């Protein structure tokens, strides 16, 4: 896989000089407009699917870069990895992370257990996943997110986001 070198504004380049995609525009385009929250139901579920013209490894690396979320995601005030990555089981690395989300005077911190499921070990079709389970928040009782990256050809990935 290609290694990237970051520049001052958090974007990056592959070793061959090819620019990485704009992280903010990638994530924002995937999430799109969020429909109004259903106040009659205590559980709210979202599922978004998008085809992007980047390799699964590139998209996986962008989403796995939790420590830099505040540099490229809207409404993220702070983000940090709390524990070093460690092997949980064959093909799965894990770490704890904290993300602070806010707008104006409203904010909350979410602490999550994050699992990186390596496509080379997990699935014969090359599918990889990032799973995060919220373990601490003052606003939500339960939050579980799953990012799935499905190769669809040369530098084409189907991204499925579920929360």
Backbone as ProteinMPNN parsed JSONL, in Angstrom:
{"seq_chain_A": "XXXXXXXXXXXXXXXXXXXXXXXXXXXXXXXXXXXXXXXXXXXXXXXXXXXXXXXXXXXXXXXXXXXXXXXXXXXXXXXXXXXXXXXXXXXXXXXXXXXXXXXXXXXXXXXXXXXXXXXXXXXXXXXXXXXXXXXXXXXXXXXXXXXXXXXXXXXXXXXXXXX", "coords_chain_A": {"N_chain_A": [[0.833, -1.187, 0.0], [0.339, 2.298, -0.564], [2.223, 4.806, 1.043], [1.537, 7.8, 2.829], [2.38, 11.256, 2.905], [1.944, 13.843, 5.104], [0.899, 17.227, 4.719], [0.931, 20.61, 5.995], [-1.815, 21.352, 6.238], [-3.229, 19.039, 6.734], [-4.06, 17.561, 4.553], [-2.866, 15.253, 2.07], [-0.324, 13.43, 0.229], [0.411, 10.788, -2.029], [3.377, 8.724, -2.21], [4.246, 8.894, -4.851], [3.556, 11.442, -5.535], [0.95, 11.95, -6.223], [-2.042, 13.523, -5.352], [-3.94, 13.009, -2.372], [-7.482, 12.458, -1.889], [-9.658, 15.215, -1.063], [-10.382, 15.23, 2.228], [-12.459, 16.353, 3.751], [-14.439, 16.958, 1.8], [-14.958, 14.413, 0.827], [-16.072, 12.951, 3.05], [-18.236, 14.634, 3.73], [-19.7, 14.543, 1.34], [-20.483, 11.903, 1.347], [-22.104, 11.676, 3.64], [-24.071, 13.608, 3.17], [-27.26, 15.315, 3.182], [-28.826, 15.158, 6.274], [-31.776, 13.595, 7.287], [-34.644, 14.96, 9.114], [-34.669, 14.417, 12.654], [-36.423, 11.764, 14.17], [-38.555, 12.288, 16.626], [-40.383, 10.68, 17.888], [-39.359, 8.21, 18.195], [-37.017, 6.476, 20.065], [-34.759, 5.358, 19.064], [-32.586, 5.999, 16.431], [-31.762, 5.379, 13.171], [-29.414, 5.325, 10.553], [-28.462, 4.769, 7.194], [-26.15, 4.949, 4.698], [-25.042, 4.804, 1.365], [-22.435, 4.948, -0.978], [-20.723, 5.257, -4.056], [-17.339, 5.673, -4.605], [-14.492, 7.087, -6.232], [-11.908, 6.044, -5.451], [-9.318, 3.991, -4.068], [-10.058, 1.107, -1.977], [-8.223, 0.927, 0.169], [-7.295, 3.581, 0.441], [-9.666, 4.961, 1.157], [-10.341, 3.6, 3.495], [-8.097, 4.293, 5.101], [-8.539, 7.074, 5.428], [-10.953, 7.163, 6.933], [-10.158, 5.709, 9.171], [-8.406, 7.413, 10.416], [-8.782, 8.681, 13.026], [-7.591, 10.346, 14.954], [-7.088, 12.695, 13.6], [-9.515, 13.811, 12.908], [-10.588, 16.339, 13.668], [-9.304, 18.027, 11.976], [-10.463, 17.78, 9.481], [-13.213, 17.183, 9.481], [-16.498, 18.503, 9.646], [-17.877, 20.178, 12.498], [-16.416, 18.754, 14.381], [-14.691, 19.295, 17.178], [-12.533, 18.423, 18.649], [-10.372, 15.608, 18.508], [-9.018, 12.489, 19.426], [-6.777, 9.731, 19.739], [-6.873, 7.469, 22.3], [-5.679, 5.175, 23.295], [-2.947, 3.018, 22.392], [-2.886, 1.359, 19.172], [-3.819, -2.038, 19.125], [-3.576, -5.57, 18.63], [-6.547, -7.296, 18.46], [-7.725, -9.648, 17.654], [-7.097, -12.124, 15.11], [-6.484, -10.334, 12.228], [-7.8, -8.056, 13.142], [-7.467, -4.914, 14.494], [-7.462, -2.754, 17.341], [-8.477, 0.197, 19.173], [-8.964, 2.819, 21.627], [-10.837, 5.803, 21.377], [-11.513, 9.339, 21.464], [-13.906, 11.719, 20.651], [-14.856, 15.035, 20.256], [-17.755, 16.699, 19.671], [-19.337, 19.574, 18.37], [-21.217, 22.661, 18.219], [-21.526, 26.025, 18.236], [-22.719, 26.797, 21.395], [-23.272, 24.244, 22.161], [-22.065, 21.025, 22.89], [-20.503, 17.764, 22.973], [-18.72, 14.979, 24.25], [-17.63, 11.957, 22.908], [-16.682, 8.783, 23.744], [-15.154, 5.998, 22.343], [-14.831, 2.529, 21.444], [-12.847, 1.367, 18.944], [-12.656, -0.667, 16.101], [-10.587, -1.975, 13.627], [-11.04, -3.724, 10.848], [-9.197, -5.695, 8.943], [-9.112, -6.094, 5.511], [-7.489, -7.907, 4.199], [-7.243, -10.048, 5.848], [-9.8, -10.731, 6.703], [-11.933, -11.028, 4.744], [-12.551, -12.767, 1.753], [-13.341, -11.424, -0.519], [-12.194, -8.944, -0.376], [-13.425, -7.002, 1.14], [-13.518, -4.563, 3.712], [-13.83, -3.306, 7.097], [-14.689, -0.723, 9.457], [-15.474, -0.46, 12.745], [-17.206, 1.148, 15.318], [-17.969, 1.481, 18.693], [-19.775, 3.34, 20.886], [-18.779, 4.119, 24.122], [-19.018, 5.92, 26.115], [-20.867, 8.78, 26.821], [-22.594, 11.846, 27.335], [-24.907, 12.432, 26.092], [-26.039, 10.45, 24.337], [-27.408, 7.163, 24.738], [-26.707, 4.839, 23.453], [-24.613, 4.123, 20.76], [-23.642, 2.914, 17.716], [-21.47, 2.475, 15.114], [-20.795, 1.544, 11.751], [-18.547, 1.248, 9.166], [-18.288, 0.131, 5.942], [-16.249, -1.098, 3.378], [-16.208, -1.809, 0.091], [-14.595, -3.289, -2.535], [-14.903, -2.323, -5.953], [-13.682, -2.395, -8.361], [-10.874, -1.075, -10.29], [-9.594, 1.407, -8.347], [-12.168, 2.056, -7.398], [-14.674, 2.166, -5.018], [-17.268, 0.908, -3.033], [-18.872, 2.488, -0.473], [-20.34, 1.893, 2.58], [-22.147, 3.309, 5.105], [-23.26, 3.006, 8.341], [-25.205, 3.92, 11.107]], "CA_chain_A": [[0.0, 0.0, 0.0], [1.086, 3.551, -0.656], [2.362, 5.603, 2.265], [1.29, 9.191, 2.515], [3.103, 12.277, 3.659], [1.004, 14.925, 5.371], [1.388, 18.593, 4.733], [0.476, 21.38, 7.142], [-3.257, 21.468, 6.384], [-3.837, 17.741, 6.979], [-4.247, 16.773, 3.351], [-1.63, 14.526, 1.865], [0.065, 12.984, -1.092], [1.065, 9.502, -2.115], [4.809, 8.857, -2.475], [4.483, 9.271, -6.245], [3.173, 12.834, -5.727], [-0.482, 12.052, -6.486], [-2.744, 14.071, -4.188], [-5.049, 12.279, -1.765], [-8.729, 13.206, -2.01], [-10.006, 16.123, 0.028], [-11.089, 14.43, 3.223], [-13.714, 16.997, 4.131], [-15.449, 16.802, 0.75], [-15.315, 12.999, 0.734], [-16.974, 12.585, 4.142], [-19.441, 15.436, 3.598], [-20.498, 14.054, 0.213], [-21.059, 10.615, 1.725], [-23.163, 11.862, 4.618], [-25.139, 14.371, 2.539], [-28.21, 15.942, 4.091], [-29.405, 14.233, 7.243], [-33.195, 13.891, 7.449], [-35.001, 15.389, 10.467], [-34.685, 13.364, 13.67], [-37.755, 11.302, 14.54], [-38.653, 12.423, 18.078], [-41.29, 9.663, 18.406], [-38.625, 6.955, 18.304], [-35.776, 6.723, 20.799], [-33.647, 4.883, 18.243], [-32.5, 6.616, 15.111], [-30.798, 4.637, 12.361], [-29.099, 5.868, 9.23], [-27.602, 3.956, 6.341], [-25.803, 5.66, 3.468], [-24.163, 4.074, 0.458], [-21.913, 5.81, -2.036], [-19.59, 4.779, -4.855], [-16.301, 6.699, -4.703], [-13.43, 6.723, -7.172], [-10.651, 5.891, -4.721], [-9.106, 2.594, -3.68], [-10.547, 0.789, -0.629], [-7.185, 1.247, 1.153], [-7.287, 5.031, 0.649], [-10.876, 5.343, 1.883], [-10.171, 3.009, 4.826], [-7.127, 5.117, 5.829], [-9.16, 8.354, 5.776], [-11.922, 6.946, 8.009], [-9.432, 5.201, 10.344], [-7.54, 8.466, 10.94], [-9.606, 9.336, 14.044], [-6.821, 11.386, 15.624], [-7.069, 13.929, 12.802], [-10.863, 14.202, 12.498], [-10.846, 17.775, 13.844], [-8.68, 18.749, 10.866], [-11.174, 17.678, 8.21], [-14.644, 16.926, 9.599], [-17.256, 19.614, 10.235], [-18.435, 20.052, 13.841], [-15.523, 18.036, 15.284], [-13.879, 20.279, 17.878], [-11.305, 17.757, 19.051], [-10.388, 14.148, 18.367], [-7.731, 11.904, 19.789], [-6.674, 8.31, 20.022], [-6.539, 7.401, 23.724], [-4.83, 4.013, 23.565], [-2.26, 2.566, 21.175], [-3.512, 0.261, 18.439], [-3.344, -3.364, 19.507], [-4.251, -6.68, 17.964], [-7.64, -7.864, 19.254], [-7.76, -11.031, 17.147], [-6.531, -12.215, 13.762], [-7.021, -9.395, 11.244], [-8.538, -6.944, 13.756], [-6.735, -4.036, 15.405], [-8.404, -1.924, 18.072], [-7.996, 1.284, 20.017], [-9.991, 3.69, 22.177], [-10.731, 7.162, 20.854], [-12.466, 10.315, 21.968], [-14.232, 12.764, 19.688], [-15.725, 16.067, 20.788], [-18.598, 17.259, 18.618], [-19.988, 20.76, 18.889], [-21.623, 23.777, 17.386], [-21.878, 27.149, 19.095], [-22.554, 26.487, 22.814], [-23.583, 22.832, 22.379], [-21.0, 20.084, 22.556], [-20.457, 16.518, 23.731], [-17.589, 14.092, 23.988], [-17.955, 10.556, 22.755], [-15.544, 7.866, 23.84], [-15.539, 4.795, 21.6], [-13.909, 1.448, 21.125], [-12.788, 1.31, 17.485], [-12.042, -1.879, 15.547], [-10.213, -1.91, 12.213], [-11.088, -5.077, 10.304], [-8.322, -5.725, 7.765], [-9.671, -6.868, 4.403], [-6.564, -8.96, 3.769], [-7.397, -11.173, 6.764], [-11.182, -11.001, 7.057], [-12.886, -11.384, 3.695], [-11.905, -13.147, 0.492], [-13.718, -10.47, -1.571], [-11.487, -7.69, -0.169], [-14.218, -6.075, 1.947], [-12.974, -4.226, 5.028], [-14.771, -2.554, 7.925], [-14.315, -0.026, 10.681], [-16.614, -0.521, 13.65], [-17.008, 1.923, 16.539], [-19.03, 1.355, 19.69], [-19.676, 4.396, 21.875], [-18.74, 3.584, 25.483], [-19.25, 6.993, 27.08], [-21.413, 10.018, 26.279], [-23.646, 12.41, 28.184], [-26.074, 12.716, 25.254], [-26.662, 9.248, 23.779], [-27.265, 5.94, 25.531], [-26.096, 3.786, 22.649], [-24.303, 4.492, 19.383], [-22.817, 1.896, 17.064], [-21.278, 2.838, 13.714], [-20.069, 0.578, 10.926], [-18.145, 1.657, 7.828], [-17.906, -1.036, 5.139], [-15.578, -0.686, 2.145], [-16.327, -2.926, -0.84], [-13.938, -2.99, -3.818], [-15.77, -2.459, -7.12], [-12.854, -2.252, -9.559], [-9.687, -0.246, -10.102], [-9.844, 2.685, -7.686], [-13.596, 2.283, -7.184], [-15.075, 1.54, -3.758], [-18.607, 1.172, -2.497], [-18.776, 2.776, 0.96], [-21.616, 1.793, 3.283], [-22.035, 3.88, 6.442], [-24.444, 2.732, 9.149], [-25.12, 4.383, 12.494]], "C_chain_A": [[0.878, 1.252, 0.0], [1.121, 4.231, 0.703], [2.087, 7.046, 1.899], [2.103, 10.09, 3.416], [2.156, 13.441, 3.852], [1.673, 16.274, 5.211], [0.684, 19.35, 5.852], [-1.043, 21.401, 7.308], [-3.96, 20.117, 6.508], [-4.142, 16.945, 5.731], [-2.933, 16.061, 3.084], [-1.432, 14.109, 0.433], [0.623, 11.577, -0.993], [2.539, 9.742, -2.434], [5.091, 9.3, -3.895], [4.055, 10.708, -6.553], [1.697, 13.032, -6.025], [-1.191, 12.527, -5.218], [-3.812, 13.111, -3.695], [-6.321, 13.099, -1.953], [-8.903, 14.161, -0.838], [-10.848, 15.349, 1.02], [-12.432, 15.052, 3.577], [-14.786, 16.769, 3.066], [-15.871, 15.351, 0.604], [-16.343, 12.629, 1.792], [-18.293, 13.337, 4.007], [-20.311, 14.93, 2.453], [-21.144, 12.713, 0.538], [-22.248, 10.82, 2.648], [-24.34, 12.644, 4.061], [-26.023, 15.049, 3.566], [-28.808, 14.872, 5.0], [-30.871, 14.59, 7.41], [-33.503, 14.302, 8.891], [-35.063, 14.195, 11.415], [-36.117, 13.034, 14.046], [-37.866, 11.314, 16.064], [-39.587, 11.39, 18.692], [-40.586, 8.339, 18.644], [-37.302, 7.228, 19.005], [-34.55, 6.229, 20.04], [-33.715, 5.52, 16.871], [-31.425, 5.878, 14.342], [-30.639, 5.316, 11.016], [-28.254, 4.849, 8.489], [-27.406, 4.722, 5.042], [-24.851, 4.792, 2.664], [-23.717, 5.017, -0.641], [-20.77, 5.099, -2.744], [-18.605, 5.936, -4.965], [-15.177, 6.181, -5.594], [-12.056, 6.824, -6.519], [-10.529, 4.428, -4.316], [-9.677, 2.353, -2.281], [-9.514, 1.133, 0.454], [-7.155, 2.738, 1.466], [-8.482, 5.457, 1.486], [-10.804, 4.826, 3.322], [-9.241, 3.884, 5.671], [-7.717, 6.451, 6.272], [-10.091, 8.174, 6.975], [-11.224, 6.484, 9.293], [-8.593, 6.268, 11.038], [-8.268, 9.319, 11.988], [-8.869, 10.496, 14.707], [-6.763, 12.706, 14.884], [-8.459, 14.398, 12.374], [-11.095, 15.704, 12.614], [-10.236, 18.601, 12.721], [-9.493, 18.699, 9.574], [-12.66, 17.373, 8.302], [-15.365, 18.113, 10.227], [-17.797, 19.22, 11.607], [-17.588, 19.215, 14.802], [-14.571, 19.074, 15.884], [-12.521, 19.683, 18.236], [-11.466, 16.256, 18.832], [-9.016, 13.621, 18.734], [-7.868, 10.411, 20.025], [-6.153, 8.202, 21.446], [-5.6, 6.25, 24.068], [-4.122, 3.606, 22.276], [-3.047, 1.446, 20.489], [-2.932, -1.05, 18.943], [-4.178, -4.415, 18.794], [-5.296, -7.254, 18.916], [-7.776, -9.35, 18.933], [-7.213, -10.996, 15.732], [-7.243, -11.254, 12.815], [-7.775, -8.211, 11.805], [-7.631, -6.213, 14.745], [-7.758, -3.151, 16.103], [-7.719, -0.842, 18.874], [-9.195, 2.033, 20.572], [-9.748, 5.103, 21.658], [-11.776, 8.043, 21.508], [-12.645, 11.41, 20.927], [-15.173, 13.744, 20.372], [-16.425, 16.741, 19.625], [-19.271, 18.493, 19.178], [-20.314, 21.782, 17.836], [-22.124, 24.862, 18.335], [-21.673, 26.75, 20.559], [-22.841, 25.016, 23.133], [-22.394, 21.962, 22.006], [-21.138, 18.832, 23.413], [-19.211, 15.756, 23.334], [-18.096, 12.668, 23.925], [-16.662, 9.761, 22.898], [-16.002, 6.563, 23.201], [-14.421, 3.774, 21.564], [-13.989, 1.276, 19.614], [-12.08, 0.031, 17.077], [-11.805, -1.689, 14.057], [-10.114, -3.34, 11.699], [-10.365, -5.1, 8.959], [-8.892, -6.647, 6.697], [-8.765, -8.014, 3.979], [-6.725, -10.211, 4.622], [-8.852, -11.628, 6.906], [-12.032, -11.59, 5.935], [-12.158, -11.688, 2.391], [-12.237, -12.164, -0.64], [-13.062, -9.098, -1.38], [-12.239, -6.656, 0.644], [-13.527, -5.822, 3.285], [-14.006, -3.394, 5.78], [-14.049, -1.808, 9.036], [-15.579, 0.044, 11.526], [-16.28, 0.283, 14.898], [-18.226, 1.788, 17.434], [-18.801, 2.428, 20.744], [-19.744, 3.774, 23.273], [-19.044, 4.644, 26.537], [-19.725, 8.252, 26.361], [-22.473, 10.533, 27.237], [-24.941, 12.625, 27.404], [-26.778, 11.458, 24.755], [-26.411, 8.05, 24.681], [-26.486, 4.878, 24.774], [-25.828, 4.333, 21.252], [-23.303, 3.486, 18.834], [-22.698, 2.299, 15.589], [-20.455, 1.772, 13.007], [-19.829, 1.211, 9.559], [-17.726, 0.391, 7.103], [-17.383, -0.538, 3.803], [-15.511, -1.891, 1.217], [-15.661, -2.56, -2.162], [-14.888, -3.254, -4.982], [-15.003, -2.334, -8.426], [-11.642, -1.403, -9.249], [-10.068, 1.116, -9.534], [-11.319, 3.052, -7.62], [-14.009, 1.481, -5.95], [-16.522, 1.894, -3.462], [-18.431, 1.34, -0.985], [-20.177, 2.704, 1.531], [-21.39, 2.288, 4.699], [-23.348, 3.635, 7.167], [-24.205, 3.234, 10.568], [-26.476, 4.182, 13.152]], "O_chain_A": [[2.003, 1.247, 0.499], [0.127, 4.22, 1.428], [2.372, 7.47, 0.779], [2.461, 9.728, 4.536], [1.618, 13.973, 2.881], [2.851, 16.447, 5.525], [-0.098, 18.751, 6.591], [-1.52, 21.464, 8.441], [-5.185, 20.061, 6.396], [-4.457, 15.758, 5.827], [-1.97, 16.262, 3.823], [-2.246, 14.389, -0.448], [1.238, 11.215, 0.01], [2.913, 10.829, -2.875], [6.07, 10.007, -4.137], [4.172, 11.154, -7.695], [1.231, 14.17, -6.078], [-0.961, 11.988, -4.135], [-4.505, 12.476, -4.49], [-6.248, 14.311, -2.155], [-8.361, 13.938, 0.244], [-11.924, 14.863, 0.673], [-13.434, 14.346, 3.689], [-15.921, 16.423, 3.396], [-17.029, 15.079, 0.289], [-17.381, 12.053, 1.466], [-19.359, 12.741, 4.154], [-21.535, 14.891, 2.581], [-22.237, 12.42, 0.055], [-23.294, 10.199, 2.455], [-25.485, 12.383, 4.429], [-25.59, 15.327, 4.684], [-29.239, 13.815, 4.538], [-31.198, 15.753, 7.649], [-32.713, 14.025, 9.793], [-35.462, 13.099, 11.022], [-36.936, 13.935, 14.223], [-37.32, 10.431, 16.724], [-39.59, 11.231, 19.913], [-41.167, 7.432, 19.241], [-36.548, 8.108, 18.592], [-33.427, 6.635, 20.34], [-34.77, 5.569, 16.238], [-30.294, 5.763, 14.812], [-31.6, 5.811, 10.426], [-27.432, 4.154, 9.086], [-28.37, 5.094, 4.372], [-23.97, 4.133, 3.215], [-24.514, 5.79, -1.173], [-19.955, 4.425, -2.114], [-18.974, 7.041, -5.364], [-14.951, 4.975, -5.688], [-11.179, 7.567, -6.959], [-11.529, 3.715, -4.233], [-9.772, 3.286, -1.484], [-9.886, 1.582, 1.538], [-7.007, 3.124, 2.625], [-8.33, 6.234, 2.429], [-11.166, 5.539, 4.258], [-9.553, 4.186, 6.823], [-7.43, 6.916, 7.375], [-10.026, 8.949, 7.929], [-11.659, 6.836, 10.389], [-8.115, 6.041, 12.149], [-8.357, 10.539, 11.845], [-9.477, 11.528, 14.991], [-6.424, 13.732, 15.473], [-8.566, 15.304, 11.547], [-11.737, 16.291, 11.743], [-10.613, 19.758, 12.531], [-9.244, 19.488, 8.662], [-13.32, 17.31, 7.265], [-14.902, 18.667, 11.224], [-18.135, 18.059, 11.839], [-18.007, 18.988, 15.937], [-13.749, 19.657, 15.177], [-11.492, 20.352, 18.139], [-12.562, 15.71, 18.956], [-7.991, 14.218, 18.404], [-8.91, 9.908, 20.444], [-5.113, 8.773, 21.773], [-4.821, 6.337, 25.018], [-4.647, 3.828, 21.185], [-3.774, 0.691, 21.134], [-1.727, -1.172, 19.162], [-5.323, -4.178, 18.409], [-4.977, -7.65, 20.037], [-7.923, -10.187, 19.824], [-6.897, -9.922, 15.219], [-8.455, -11.347, 12.621], [-8.339, -7.427, 11.042], [-7.104, -6.8, 15.69], [-8.8, -2.831, 15.531], [-6.54, -0.945, 19.211], [-10.307, 1.907, 20.06], [-8.606, 5.541, 21.518], [-12.783, 7.567, 22.032], [-11.676, 11.952, 20.395], [-16.161, 13.345, 20.989], [-15.79, 17.28, 18.719], [-19.728, 18.488, 20.321], [-19.774, 21.777, 16.73], [-23.032, 24.636, 19.135], [-20.556, 26.398, 20.937], [-22.666, 24.594, 24.276], [-21.791, 22.134, 20.947], [-21.805, 18.843, 24.447], [-18.716, 15.882, 22.213], [-18.88, 12.228, 24.765], [-15.668, 10.053, 22.233], [-17.099, 6.078, 23.479], [-13.238, 4.105, 21.641], [-15.07, 1.063, 19.065], [-11.038, -0.319, 17.631], [-12.706, -1.292, 13.318], [-9.205, -4.08, 12.076], [-10.871, -4.584, 7.962], [-9.125, -7.831, 6.943], [-9.253, -9.009, 3.442], [-6.386, -11.31, 4.184], [-9.104, -12.796, 7.202], [-12.771, -12.55, 6.156], [-11.26, -10.952, 1.981], [-11.492, -12.079, -1.616], [-13.345, -8.177, -2.146], [-11.749, -5.542, 0.825], [-13.014, -6.748, 3.913], [-14.934, -2.848, 5.184], [-12.97, -2.194, 9.487], [-16.616, 0.539, 11.083], [-15.204, 0.125, 15.473], [-19.363, 1.957, 16.994], [-17.77, 2.437, 21.417], [-20.653, 2.999, 23.572], [-19.296, 4.324, 27.699], [-19.085, 8.73, 25.424], [-23.171, 9.747, 27.879], [-25.966, 12.965, 27.995], [-28.008, 11.411, 24.753], [-25.356, 7.929, 25.304], [-25.711, 4.119, 25.356], [-26.707, 4.934, 20.634], [-22.251, 3.246, 19.427], [-23.708, 2.446, 14.9], [-19.544, 1.179, 13.585], [-20.761, 1.648, 8.884], [-16.884, -0.353, 7.606], [-17.986, 0.328, 3.17], [-14.839, -2.878, 1.518], [-16.101, -1.631, -2.841], [-15.588, -4.267, -5.008], [-15.608, -2.183, -9.488], [-11.399, -1.047, -8.095], [-10.786, 1.884, -10.174], [-11.681, 4.219, -7.767], [-13.735, 0.285, -5.847], [-16.941, 3.04, -3.622], [-17.91, 0.455, -0.307], [-21.093, 3.364, 1.04], [-20.545, 1.756, 5.419], [-24.417, 4.005, 6.68], [-23.147, 3.006, 11.154], [-26.645, 4.502, 14.329]]}, "name": "protein", "num_of_chains": 1, "seq": "XXXXXXXXXXXXXXXXXXXXXXXXXXXXXXXXXXXXXXXXXXXXXXXXXXXXXXXXXXXXXXXXXXXXXXXXXXXXXXXXXXXXXXXXXXXXXXXXXXXXXXXXXXXXXXXXXXXXXXXXXXXXXXXXXXXXXXXXXXXXXXXXXXXXXXXXXXXXXXXXXXX"}
